[in-house]
Each structure stands twice: as C-alpha cells, then as structure tokens.
Amino acid sequence: MKRRVKTSDRPRPLVANRDQAARRKRIDVPLNPAQPPPRHNGNLDRSLGYAIRRAQIRVYQMFADFMHDFNIRPAQYALLVFIHENPGVTQSVVGHALGIEKANLAGLLTEMHPRRLIERKSLSSDRRAYSLHLTASGQKLIRKLLKRHGQYEDALARSLHPGDREHLLLLLGKLLQKV
C-alpha cells in the first residue's frame, strides 16, 4: 500500500505547464504498516512560528497556482505593484519599503529586464540613482495581475469568517512591528 505525500514544504518553482507541475507535486512513498502515521505534531501544533511558516508555504503555493499563466513570483508581483502605485520611485525606496536588500533588488530588476516591464531612468539630481517606471507592457500586465490577485485574495479568505481577514492582517502587522 502506498500513500501520496508532498515532495517538499518549500514553495514550488514555476514550471512550464500545468501537467509538469502536477507531476512534480507528489511522489509515491511506501507505507510501513508496522508504523502508523503520527496523529499530531506535538509541540509543533502549539508553535506560532511553525503555524506561520506552514501558512506561508500554503500561501506561496496558491500564489504560484493563481499566477501561473503570468510566470510571476511574489517578489516580482510586489515590485510591479509598488512601482505601479509609486511611479518614479527610486530603487533605494523600493528596497526599503519591500524589505529587499540592494543587491537582491538589482538582481530582481536584471532578471525582469528581458520582459521589458520596468524601465530605469537616471535621476538628474543624482546620476547614481535610478527612478523606476512601468513600461506600456508593464502597465498592461499589472492590470491583469491586479485582477487575478483579487481572485487569489478571495480564495485565501474563503475559509475565514467575516472580519477575520482584517483581524489577521492586524495581528500579522503587530508581529512585523515587533520583529
């Protein structure tokens, strides 16, 4: 007898098509009939950090599923949304606001460059600094992404009672302030 288990708790990388994604999700693992599966996780069931990490994994998996057609990862989405909402913002402000290190942000921008979604313009006041703007392609894509992201948010909140979403955001915000 075999049971199906997830291959990893890490978010799945984006793959070329849904068939390939389905094949990568699960593997067959033989069951040991002498050793039944555990019924609970002991102390892990009461661990706030563990619960948040498991929720984060699930949220990233859902994001990958919803944004599959656009080949967009969460960091890329956050970058596009921030630039959309703050046209002309500098790279240093983006990095600080999104919690992305300078070198990682430069890599993210370089990685997105072939898609021609973002353009960097030198600032006349400081030629070492760049302002960021969405290109026409970036504007077109962000409209589609925002619509799909709304569907994703609705799916995330489906299991919550009315008002729980705002309460959860408030609690997570408190955790972020203290960390």
DRENDO-1510 file (C-alpha; in Angstrom, 1 decimal, always signed):
<recs>
REC; n; res; u; v; w
REC; 1; MET; +0.0; +0.0; +0.0 .
REC; 2; LYS; +1.3; +3.5; -0.8 .
REC; 3; ARG; +0.3; +7.0; +0.2 .
REC; 4; ARG; +0.9; +10.2; -1.6 .
REC; 5; VAL; +3.0; +12.9; +0.1 .
REC; 6; LYS; +4.3; +16.3; -0.9 .
REC; 7; THR; +7.9; +16.3; -2.0 .
REC; 8; SER; +8.7; +19.4; -0.1 .
REC; 9; ASP; +7.4; +22.1; +2.2 .
REC; 10; ARG; +9.2; +24.7; +0.1 .
REC; 11; PRO; +7.2; +26.7; -2.4 .
REC; 12; ARG; +7.2; +25.0; -5.8 .
REC; 13; PRO; +9.2; +26.7; -8.5 .
REC; 14; LEU; +7.1; +27.8; -11.5 .
REC; 15; VAL; +7.1; +25.2; -14.3 .
REC; 16; ALA; +6.5; +25.3; -18.0 .
REC; 17; ASN; +3.0; +23.8; -17.9 .
REC; 18; ARG; +0.3; +22.5; -15.5 .
REC; 19; ASP; +1.0; +18.9; -16.5 .
REC; 20; GLN; +4.6; +19.2; -15.5 .
REC; 21; ALA; +3.5; +20.9; -12.2 .
REC; 22; ALA; +1.1; +18.1; -11.4 .
REC; 23; ARG; +3.8; +15.5; -11.9 .
REC; 24; ARG; +6.2; +17.4; -9.6 .
REC; 25; LYS; +3.7; +17.9; -6.8 .
REC; 26; ARG; +3.6; +14.4; -5.3 .
REC; 27; ILE; +5.6; +11.1; -5.2 .
REC; 28; ASP; +4.6; +7.6; -4.1 .
REC; 29; VAL; +6.1; +6.6; -0.8 .
REC; 30; PRO; +5.6; +3.0; +0.5 .
REC; 31; LEU; +3.8; +2.9; +3.9 .
REC; 32; ASN; +5.2; +0.9; +6.7 .
REC; 33; PRO; +2.2; -1.0; +8.2 .
REC; 34; ALA; +4.1; -1.6; +11.4 .
REC; 35; GLN; +4.4; +2.2; +12.0 .
REC; 36; PRO; +1.1; +4.2; +11.7 .
REC; 37; PRO; +1.4; +7.8; +10.6 .
REC; 38; PRO; +1.5; +10.3; +13.6 .
REC; 39; ARG; -1.8; +11.8; +14.5 .
REC; 40; HIS; -0.5; +15.2; +15.7 .
REC; 41; ASN; +2.7; +17.2; +15.7 .
REC; 42; GLY; +3.1; +17.5; +19.5 .
REC; 43; ASN; +4.7; +20.8; +20.4 .
REC; 44; LEU; +4.6; +21.9; +16.8 .
REC; 45; ASP; +0.8; +22.2; +17.0 .
REC; 46; ARG; +1.2; +25.0; +19.6 .
REC; 47; SER; +4.1; +26.7; +17.8 .
REC; 48; LEU; +3.2; +30.2; +16.4 .
REC; 49; GLY; +6.3; +30.2; +14.2 .
REC; 50; TYR; +5.6; +26.8; +12.8 .
REC; 51; ALA; +2.0; +27.7; +12.1 .
REC; 52; ILE; +3.0; +30.9; +10.3 .
REC; 53; ARG; +5.6; +29.1; +8.3 .
REC; 54; ARG; +3.1; +26.4; +7.2 .
REC; 55; ALA; +0.6; +29.1; +6.3 .
REC; 56; GLN; +3.3; +30.9; +4.3 .
REC; 57; ILE; +4.1; +27.8; +2.4 .
REC; 58; ARG; +0.4; +27.3; +1.5 .
REC; 59; VAL; +0.0; +31.0; +0.5 .
REC; 60; TYR; +3.0; +30.8; -1.8 .
REC; 61; GLN; +1.7; +27.6; -3.4 .
REC; 62; MET; -1.7; +29.2; -4.0 .
REC; 63; PHE; +0.1; +32.3; -5.4 .
REC; 64; ALA; +2.0; +30.1; -7.8 .
REC; 65; ASP; -1.2; +28.4; -8.9 .
REC; 66; PHE; -3.1; +31.7; -9.4 .
REC; 67; MET; -0.2; +33.5; -11.2 .
REC; 68; HIS; +1.0; +30.5; -13.2 .
REC; 69; ASP; -0.2; +32.0; -16.5 .
REC; 70; PHE; +1.8; +35.1; -15.9 .
REC; 71; ASN; +5.0; +33.5; -14.8 .
REC; 72; ILE; +5.2; +35.9; -11.8 .
REC; 73; ARG; +6.7; +35.2; -8.4 .
REC; 74; PRO; +5.6; +37.0; -5.2 .
REC; 75; ALA; +8.7; +39.3; -5.1 .
REC; 76; GLN; +8.2; +40.3; -8.8 .
REC; 77; TYR; +4.5; +41.0; -8.2 .
REC; 78; ALA; +5.3; +43.1; -5.1 .
REC; 79; LEU; +7.8; +45.1; -7.2 .
REC; 80; LEU; +5.4; +45.7; -10.0 .
REC; 81; VAL; +2.6; +46.8; -7.7 .
REC; 82; PHE; +4.9; +49.1; -5.7 .
REC; 83; ILE; +6.2; +50.8; -8.9 .
REC; 84; HIS; +2.6; +51.0; -10.3 .
REC; 85; GLU; +1.4; +52.7; -7.1 .
REC; 86; ASN; +4.6; +54.9; -6.9 .
REC; 87; PRO; +5.7; +55.8; -10.4 .
REC; 88; GLY; +9.2; +57.3; -10.4 .
REC; 89; VAL; +10.2; +55.8; -7.1 .
REC; 90; THR; +13.9; +55.2; -6.5 .
REC; 91; GLN; +15.4; +51.8; -6.2 .
REC; 92; SER; +16.5; +52.5; -2.7 .
REC; 93; VAL; +13.0; +53.4; -1.6 .
REC; 94; VAL; +11.6; +50.3; -3.2 .
REC; 95; GLY; +14.2; +48.1; -1.5 .
REC; 96; HIS; +13.5; +49.7; +1.9 .
REC; 97; ALA; +9.7; +49.5; +1.6 .
REC; 98; LEU; +9.6; +45.9; +0.4 .
REC; 99; GLY; +12.4; +44.7; +2.6 .
REC; 100; ILE; +14.6; +43.7; -0.3 .
REC; 101; GLU; +18.4; +44.1; +0.0 .
REC; 102; LYS; +20.1; +46.3; -2.5 .
REC; 103; ALA; +21.9; +43.5; -4.3 .
REC; 104; ASN; +18.8; +41.3; -4.4 .
REC; 105; LEU; +16.7; +44.2; -5.8 .
REC; 106; ALA; +19.3; +44.8; -8.5 .
REC; 107; GLY; +19.2; +41.1; -9.4 .
REC; 108; LEU; +15.4; +41.1; -9.4 .
REC; 109; LEU; +15.4; +44.1; -11.8 .
REC; 110; THR; +18.0; +42.5; -14.0 .
REC; 111; GLU; +16.0; +39.3; -14.1 .
REC; 112; MET; +12.9; +41.1; -15.2 .
REC; 113; HIS; +14.7; +43.3; -17.8 .
REC; 114; PRO; +14.1; +40.9; -20.7 .
REC; 115; ARG; +10.4; +41.1; -20.2 .
REC; 116; ARG; +10.5; +44.9; -20.6 .
REC; 117; LEU; +8.0; +45.6; -17.8 .
REC; 118; ILE; +10.1; +48.2; -15.9 .
REC; 119; GLU; +12.4; +51.0; -17.1 .
REC; 120; ARG; +15.1; +52.6; -15.1 .
REC; 121; LYS; +15.8; +56.3; -15.6 .
REC; 122; SER; +18.8; +58.2; -14.2 .
REC; 123; LEU; +17.9; +61.0; -11.9 .
REC; 124; SER; +19.1; +64.4; -12.9 .
REC; 125; SER; +19.8; +65.2; -9.3 .
REC; 126; ASP; +21.9; +62.1; -8.7 .
REC; 127; ARG; +23.2; +60.1; -11.7 .
REC; 128; ARG; +24.0; +57.1; -9.4 .
REC; 129; ALA; +20.3; +56.7; -8.5 .
REC; 130; TYR; +17.5; +55.5; -10.7 .
REC; 131; SER; +13.8; +56.1; -10.8 .
REC; 132; LEU; +11.6; +53.2; -11.7 .
REC; 133; HIS; +8.6; +53.2; -14.1 .
REC; 134; LEU; +6.4; +50.6; -15.6 .
REC; 135; THR; +6.6; +50.4; -19.4 .
REC; 136; ALA; +3.4; +50.2; -21.5 .
REC; 137; SER; +3.8; +46.4; -21.3 .
REC; 138; GLY; +4.2; +46.6; -17.6 .
REC; 139; GLN; +1.0; +48.7; -17.3 .
REC; 140; LYS; -0.9; +46.2; -19.4 .
REC; 141; LEU; +0.4; +43.3; -17.3 .
REC; 142; ILE; -0.3; +45.0; -13.9 .
REC; 143; ARG; -3.9; +45.4; -14.8 .
REC; 144; LYS; -4.3; +41.7; -15.4 .
REC; 145; LEU; -2.2; +40.8; -12.3 .
REC; 146; LEU; -4.3; +43.0; -10.0 .
REC; 147; LYS; -7.5; +41.4; -11.2 .
REC; 148; ARG; -6.0; +37.9; -10.8 .
REC; 149; HIS; -4.6; +38.9; -7.4 .
REC; 150; GLY; -8.1; +39.9; -6.3 .
REC; 151; GLN; -9.3; +36.4; -7.1 .
REC; 152; TYR; -6.3; +34.9; -5.2 .
REC; 153; GLU; -7.1; +37.1; -2.1 .
REC; 154; ASP; -10.8; +36.0; -2.3 .
REC; 155; ALA; -9.6; +32.3; -2.4 .
REC; 156; LEU; -7.3; +32.9; +0.6 .
REC; 157; ALA; -10.1; +34.5; +2.6 .
REC; 158; ARG; -12.7; +31.9; +1.7 .
REC; 159; SER; -12.1; +29.8; +4.9 .
REC; 160; LEU; -12.3; +32.9; +7.2 .
REC; 161; HIS; -15.4; +34.4; +8.8 .
REC; 162; PRO; -16.4; +37.9; +8.0 .
REC; 163; GLY; -14.0; +40.3; +9.8 .
REC; 164; ASP; -11.3; +37.6; +10.3 .
REC; 165; ARG; -9.3; +38.9; +7.3 .
REC; 166; GLU; -8.9; +42.3; +8.8 .
REC; 167; HIS; -8.2; +40.9; +12.2 .
REC; 168; LEU; -5.5; +38.6; +10.8 .
REC; 169; LEU; -3.8; +41.4; +8.9 .
REC; 170; LEU; -3.8; +43.5; +12.1 .
REC; 171; LEU; -2.2; +40.6; +14.1 .
REC; 172; LEU; +0.4; +40.0; +11.4 .
REC; 173; GLY; +1.1; +43.7; +11.3 .
REC; 174; LYS; +1.8; +43.6; +15.1 .
REC; 175; LEU; +4.2; +40.7; +14.6 .
REC; 176; LEU; +6.0; +42.6; +11.9 .
REC; 177; GLN; +6.4; +45.7; +14.1 .
REC; 178; LYS; +8.0; +43.7; +17.0 .
REC; 179; VAL; +10.4; +41.6; +14.9 .
</recs>
